C-alpha cells in the first residue's frame, strides 16, 4: 500500500511540474510552432489511421499467442495421455 501511495504521489508531482511546459507562450504558439488548419487536419488523420492499425496489429498478436497456447495444450495432452510406447 505504501508503494502505491508513493507511486501515485510521484506521478501527480511529475504531472504538476510538467504542466507549465504544455502551456502555450504569449504569442499563442506551443512547442510545435504555429498551429494552423493543415496541422490540425493532419493530426486528425494520424489519429484516425492509428486506431484501426493498432487494433489490427493487436489482433494479429493475439491470434499468434492463441495458436501457441493451443499448441502447448495439445503437446501437454499428448504427453500425458499415455498414447505411445
C-alpha positions in Angstrom: 0.0 0.0 0.0 2.9 2.3 0.8 4.4 1.7 -2.6 1.1 2.6 -4.3 0.8 5.8 -2.4 4.4 6.7 -3.2 3.9 5.9 -6.9 0.7 7.9 -7.2 2.2 10.9 -5.4 5.3 10.8 -7.6 3.1 10.6 -10.7 1.0 13.5 -9.5 4.1 15.6 -8.8 5.5 14.8 -12.2 2.3 15.9 -13.9 2.1 19.1 -11.8 5.7 20.0 -12.6 5.3 19.3 -16.3 2.0 21.2 -16.8 3.6 24.6 -17.5 5.6 23.1 -20.3 2.4 22.2 -22.1 1.0 25.7 -22.0 1.4 28.0 -25.0 3.5 31.1 -24.9 2.2 34.6 -25.0 2.1 34.6 -28.8 -0.1 31.5 -28.8 2.5 29.2 -30.3 3.1 25.9 -28.5 6.1 23.6 -28.6 5.3 22.6 -32.2 5.1 26.1 -33.6 2.3 27.8 -35.4 -0.8 25.6 -35.5 -3.0 26.2 -38.5 -5.8 24.2 -40.1 -3.5 22.0 -42.0 -1.6 20.9 -38.9 -4.9 20.1 -37.1 -6.2 18.2 -40.1 -3.1 16.1 -40.4 -3.1 15.4 -36.7 -6.7 14.2 -37.0 -5.8 11.9 -39.9 -3.0 10.4 -37.9 -5.3 9.7 -35.0 -7.9 8.2 -37.4 -5.3 6.0 -39.0 -3.7 5.0 -35.7 -6.6 3.2 -34.1 -7.5 0.7 -36.9 -3.8 -0.1 -37.3 -3.4 -0.6 -33.6 -6.4 -2.9 -33.5 -5.2 -4.9 -36.5 -1.7 -5.4 -35.0 -3.0 -6.3 -31.6 -5.4 -8.8 -33.2 -2.5 -10.4 -35.1 -0.5 -10.7 -31.9 -3.4 -12.2 -30.0 -4.0 -14.8 -32.8 -0.4 -15.8 -32.8 -0.4 -16.1 -29.0 -3.6 -18.2 -29.1 -2.0 -20.6 -31.6 1.0 -21.0 -29.4 -1.3 -21.7 -26.4 -3.3 -24.3 -28.3 -0.1 -26.0 -29.5 1.3 -26.1 -26.0 -2.0 -27.5 -24.6 -2.0 -30.2 -27.4 1.6 -31.1 -26.6 0.8 -31.4 -22.9 -2.2 -33.5 -23.6 -0.3 -35.8 -26.0 2.5 -36.2 -23.5 0.2 -37.1 -20.6 -2.4 -39.1 -22.4 -0.3 -42.3 -22.4 -0.7 -42.8 -26.1 2.5 -44.2 -27.5 5.0 -46.6 -26.1 
